[in-house]
Amino acid sequence: MLDFRIETFLMVSETMNFTEAAKRLHITQPAVSQHIHFLEKEYDTKLFSYHNKRLKMTEAGAILKKRLMTMKNDQLALKNEIKGQENKKEVLSIGVTMTIGEYAIVERLADFLLKHPEMNLHIHYGNTAQLLTLLDKGNINMALVEGNYPKENYEHRKYSTEDYIAVCAVEHKFEQANPKTMKELLQERLLVREAGSGTRNILEELLLARGMKIEDFQHYVEVENMHTIIGFLKKDCGISFMYKVAVEDELKKGTLREIQLSDFKMQHDFDFIWEKGSIYAEKYRAVCEELQS
């Protein structure tokens, strides 16, 4: 069980406001100040400072927050482990992005479940940004993500390397005949995932490297579901950029085709991630290895 002063520190870290932290913890503001002062004395460092009357976390405070969040989340996992031992059941929560969860790992998860009848597996769907938040809060034990993330903050292991392609309906007629570069596609309607999606994040970085952005396309449609985007593509409602694994069946059947561009060839890793320093790191590595085998 974490010390009550640590709970206060984590609440201040979340709200970045002593008054709001006191309100949420149902204690007084002087008590919050005392708890933070105790920890600063204990670790012999400043955890927060004020700049232009705004509370800022110091570098030492950021390190402490990350380590304490890992401890807090391990404590939640430990409670579940003990409870599971009593019931002779094991619980594991895995977050997956939409593309991975729907197209890249279903069969291997099914094999995993068949091999582990004692396992209660919770599978959470979300975009990369949402899964990072769930992981940081201890709502999931590990995640399998497709987008970019701060690798220095997490333990990670590559699951697979996937092609990232431009795609359209097989009968699509381009506004500019025979486009060969990404810039020559700007007159098209772009079908794109929502902000926070790993699939969209990769596209945004590719465009930025060429001095472009999503808003430069003549028209674009933002969709929070990959199935819907693929459905729109098959109806020739626009073009899109996505992982090839999501449209392999459509490419084989000839309903969709890859747009071949001279300035665009991309691969990206799908990664397992979990909290750095977790006491369950070996368990998570074993799960990754089994899902990869």
N, C-alpha and C positions, 0 to 999 in steps of 0.2 A: 504494500500500500504506500503510495507516494505521500510525502510530507505535505501538510496543508499549505505550507509556504510555497512549495513548488506549484501546487494548484493555483495559487495566487499569481505567481510569476507567469505561468502559462496563460492565464486569463488576461493579464496586462499585455502580454505579447500578442494576443489575439485582438484585443480592443484598442490597444495603444492609447488608453485613457484610464487613469486611476479611478476617476469617478464612475465610469461605466463598469469597470471591473468590480468595484465595490458593490454596485447595484446588482450585478449578475450573481455575485457570490453571497449576497445578503450579509455583508459585513460593512464596517465603516471605512471611509477613505483613509483615516489615520492608521487603521489596521493594515490596509493594503501597503501603505508607505513603510510601516514597520516590517512587514514580511519581506519586501524588496530590499530594505536596508540590511536585514539579517542575512540574506543571501549574498549581497554585495560584500559584506564583512566576511562571510564564510569562504567565498571564492576570491576575496581580496582584489576585486575589480569592479568597475562601474558597468552596470547592465543596461541602464537607460540614461539618456541625457536630453536636454532641451535645446532646440535650435529654433529661433524665431517663435518662441512660445509653443512649439510643437514637439511632442515626445518622440524621440528617436531611439532605436535600439542600437547599442554598440556592437562591435564585431564580437566581443566576448559574449554579449547577451545572445547573439544569433547562434553561436556555437552551443551555448548552454540550452537554448530552446530546442535545437535539433536533437541533442542527446537526450534531453528529458522527454521529448515527444516519443522518441524510440522506446524509452523505458516505460512510458505510460501505455503505449500500444502493445508492448510485450506483456505488460501486466494484464491487459484485456485478453490477449491470446492465451496467457497462462491460466486465467480463470476458465476460459473455454476448454482448455486441455484438461484441467482438473474435473470440470463438470462432465466432459466427455468420457473420462476414465471411469467415473461413477456409473455412467450409462452404457459403458463399453462401446462408445461411438466417438469417432474423431471428426472434428469440424475444420474445414479449410475454406476460406473465402478468396476467390480469385476474380479480379476485374479484367475485362477484355474490351477492347475497342470494337466498334460495330463491324468493321471490315474483317478483323481477325475472328471475332466471335461467330460471324455468319459464314465465312468462307475459308478460313485457314486452320481451324483447330477443332472443329466439332467431332470429327472421327477419332482424334487422339484423346479427347476428353471422354468420349464414350468408352474407348478401350480402358482408360484409367479407372472409370467407374466400375467396369466389369471386373477389374483386377482387385478393386478395393471395396467390397460390399459393406465394410464397416464405416466407410467414409460418408459424412454428410457434407456435400460440396455445395457451396453457395457461389453462383456465377453472376457477377454484376456487369451490366453493359453501360458504357458511357464513352464519351470522347476522351482524348488523352488528358486534357486539362481537368475534366471531372474525376478521372481515375487517380490522378496525382493528388487531388484534394482528399479523396476517400482514403488513399494510402497514408497520407500525412496525419489524418485524424484517427487512424486505426480501425476504420470501418471495413477494410479489406486487408488480407495478409500480404498479398502480392498482386502484381498486375502484368498483363501482356499488352504492350503498347506499340503503336506504329509510328507515332510522331516524335518530334524532338523533345527532349526533356533535359534538365540539368544533371548530367551523369555523375557529377561530383557529389551529389546529394544522396545517391542510391547505389546499392549493390545491383549489378545487372549481368545478364547472361543472354547472349544472342540465341533466338529461337530459329530464325530463318532470314535469308536475304531475298527480297522480292523486287521484281521489275515494277517500275512506276511508269505508266504510259499515257499518251493522249489517245482518246477513243471517240468514235462516232458511229452512227448507223452506216451499214454497208452501202446504202444508196445515197448517202448525204452529198449534197452539192454545196461546195464552198463558195462564199461570197467573193473571195479572191482565188482564182483558179490555181490548182496545184500548189498549195501553200507548202513552203519548205522550212520556215522559221516560226517561232512562237509569235513574233510580232505580226506575222501575216495572218494570224488567227484572230486578231483583235476585232474584226468585223463580225465574228460569230457570236451566237448566244452561248454563254458559258454556264454549265450546270455545276454547282459547287456546294460542298458541305458547309456546315455552320462554323462560325468562329469557335476555336478550341479543338476542332477536329484535327487529328494528325494528318489525314489526307489533305486537308486544306492548308495546313501549316507548311507542308512540303511544297505545295504549289506556290504559296506566297513567297517562300524563299527563292524558288526558281525564278519567279517573275522579278523579284527585287534585284537579283543578280544581273538582270537584263534591263534594269531601269523601268520596270513596269509594275502594275498592280492590278488586282481583280477589277477595280472600277474602270480600268481602261478599256475593257471589253464593251462592245456596242450595247450588249444586254447581258445580264446574268441573273440566274435563278438560284437562290440559296435554299437547300433542302437538307433536312436533318436525318435523312434515311437513305442508305445506299440503294436499297431495292427500288425506291421511287426514282432515283437518278437513273438507274439502269433501265427502268420502264420508260422514262422520258427519252433516253437515248434510242431505244428500240423503236419509238414512235417518231424519231428524227426531230426532236425538239431542240437539239443543240449539240454541243461537244462537251467533253469532260476530261479531267485528268484523274487517274486513280491507280490503285495497285492492280496489276494484271490478274492476280489470283481471284479478284472479285468478278471478272468477266470472262474467265477462261471458257466456260461453257458456251457463251454467246459468240466468242471468237471462233470456236471450233464449229459451231452450227452455221456460222456465216451471217448472223443477224447484226453483228457489230464488227468493226474493223479497227485496227490500230492506225493512227495517223503518224506517218513516218516523217520526222523532222530532222534537218541536218544539225540543228543546234540544241537538240534535246535527246539525251539518253541518260536514264536515271535508275539507280537501284537504292533500296533503303532497307535497313534492318528492322525486323520485329524483335523486340527485346522483352524478356522477363525482368521485372524490377521488384525490389523490396527494400525495406529500410536498412540503411547502413548501420552496422553494429548490432543488429538484432540477434538475440540469443537463439532464434529459430533459423538462422541463416543456413545451417547444414540441412535442415529439413526442407527448406525452400529450394535449395540446390538439387536435392534428391528428386523433388517433384518435377523440376525443370528437366532433369536428365531423363526421367521416365516419359515425360510428354514428348521429348525429342526423339526417343528411341523408336 
